[in-house]
Amino acid sequence: MKLEMQCEELSIELKDISLNYSGKPEPAVLKYFEDQGYIGTCIEGAMILNVLKALMLTKLTQYNTFNDRSDACARYLEAQFTILEDKKCELIASIRKTSKKDFLNNFREISAHPFIKSEYPTLSINVAEALYDAIHMDFFVKIAEKFSEEPYSYRNGWPDLTIVKGTDVQFVEVKTKDKLHESQLNTIPTMSALVPFPFSVVRVVKEKRITNKDK
């Protein structure tokens, strides 16, 4: 199935843009949106999953197998939900009790952890704060509930970009020539059904650089 048909089947927008860039296309598309006033990251699901971890960090620490807050900061959320499967309702309920101040302190602690810093050096406290302000707690809870059902399935398939401008939150997958992968065909429609924020695909055409030979 072609990308156009995949997007039509999922009822998500497909937008074609031309960009002059070098290296990977994801940072170039992020810059394209930043020029429109957005802030964001291009680390797939790592942004939203670490936001969820920060919202639940107090309870994740309380029930940590090793009684170790550092481990709760560093361990992937899918692993913690699997290990603490019998506590997941309590973990998710704690999201609503986490103040903005505690959330931001938790997120700073998580993003500063050596392992997380090495894995996701572009995790952004500014984007985390913008997401906290833009997304109602009910939707964080819904995402966490769905993620906890199959954490090792839903850790994959998130769009490349998470971008925010005011109350406008978007999840954007970047493509050049390939199609949506199986994990994306699973995660994108599942999560987009839970939240009132658009999931979309941007297909990038690389602009040809004009050289003296071309003139």
N, C-alpha and C positions, 0 to 999 in steps of 0.2 A: 504494500500500500504506500503510495506517495505521501510526502509530508503534507501536501495540501489536503489530501483525503483524511489523513490522521487528525489534523487540526479540525476539519469539518466534523468528523465523527465525535471529537471531544468537545465541540462547541467552543473552541478557543481561537483567538485571533492569530493570524499569521501575517507578519509585516516584513516586507523586503526593504532593506536599506543598503546603500553603498557607502563604504568607509575606506579611507586611506589609512592603513595601519601596518605595523610590522609586529611579528610575534603572534600570540594567540588572539582570537577575536573577542573573547569575553571581556578583557579589560577595555578594549576599544569600544564595545557596546556600552559598558558601564560609563565610560567617559562621555559617550553620546547622550546618555540620560543625565549625567551630572551637569552637562552644558544646558540642560533644560530645568535645572534647579533641584534635581533629586540628589539624595545621598544613598549610598548602598554598598553592597559587597558582591563579589563574584566567586563565592565559595560554596555554591550549591546549598545543601540543607544545613551546613555547619552553623550558619547564622541563626536560623530559627531554632535549631535543636539546642544550641548553647544558651539562647534566650530562655527556652523552657527549663533547662538545667538550672539557670540562675534563679528562676522563679520558684524552684522546688529545692534549692540547695540546703536549706535548713533541715528539711525532712530527709533528704538524701544523705546528709551527714549523720543525722540521728540514727538511721537504720543501716549505715554503712557496715559492711561485713567486717572490716578491719578497724572500725571505730576511728576512721581517719578522714578528716575533712579534705586533706590534700587529695586523697584517692577519689573522693566524691567529686572534686573539681575536675580531675583529669580523666576519669573513666567515662567512656562513651555512654550516652544516655540509653542507647538500646541495650547495653550490657546491664546497666543498673535496673532498668525496668524488668529485665529477664530475671535477674538475681532476686529482686524484691517484688516479684509478681504478686505475692499475697499482701503487699503494702501499697499497691498502685493506687487504690482509691484514696487512701490517706495522702499519698504523695501529690496526686492531682488536686485534691481539695485544698492543699496548702497554697496553691497558686493564688487563690483569691485573698489570702491573708498576707501576702507579701507586699509590703509598701514599696513605693518607687525608690526611696532611699536605700532600703535593704536590697532591692533588686539590682540597683546600680553598683552597690558595693560588692554584691555577689558576682556580678558580671566582670567587674574589674579583677576580682580575685581569680576567677576562672581563666580569663584571657591572659593573665600574667603568669599562670602556671607554666613552668618550663616545657612540659609536654604539649599543652595546648598551643603555646606560643610558637613552638616549632612546627606543629601541624597546621595551624591556621594563623599565620602572622598578621593577616589583614582583618581579623575580627575587630570590629569597631564599636567602642563604647557610645559614640555619637549615633550610630545606626541603631544600636540596642535601645538607647533612650527614645529615639524617634519611633521605633516599633512599639515600645511600651505606651507612649502617648497616643499612638494612632489606632492601636488594636484593643478592643474591649476585652476584659478578662474572660468573658464568656467564650470568646473565640480561641484564646490561648488554651482554655480548658478543653474545648472540643478537639483541637489539634492534638493535645496531649492524650486525651482519651482514645482517639483513633490510633495514634502512634503506638500506644501501649498494647493494643490488640495484636499487632504483628511488628514489633520494633525492628527486627532484622530485615523485614521486607520494606518498611516505610522509611528506613534510614537512607535508602537509595531512591533515585528518580526525581529528586527535587530540582526545580529549574536552577540554572546557573546563577542568576542575579536575584537578589532581594533588594528592592529599592523603595524609598519613602520620600514623599514630599508633603508635609502637613499631614492630612488625614488620608492621603492617597498612597496606598501600599500596593506594590505590584511584584509578581514573581515571573521572571522572564527567562525562558530557555533560549540559548543562542545556538544557531545552526549555520553551517555553511553549505555542505552538500548532503550530509547524512540525514536519516529520519529519526523519529523518536524511538528510543530503546524500550525494551519490554518493561523495565523498572519505571520509566517515565509514563508509559501507558497505564501503569498501575497506580502510581503515587499521585500524578497530577490530577486526574479526574476525582480521585478519592478526597484529596485535600481541598480542591477547588469547590467541591460540593458543600464544604463545611463553613467557608468564610466568604464574606461579601467583597473579596478583592480579586482582581483579574489575574489569571494565569495566561500567559501568551508566549508566542514563539517569534523571535526575530531572526530572519535569515539574512546573513551578511554576504554581500558581494564585495570583494576586494577591488577597490579602484586601482587602475593601472597608473603607476607613476610615469609622468611625462619626462623623458630624458631628451638630451640634445639630439640624439639619433632620431627621436620621434618627430622633431620639429621640421 
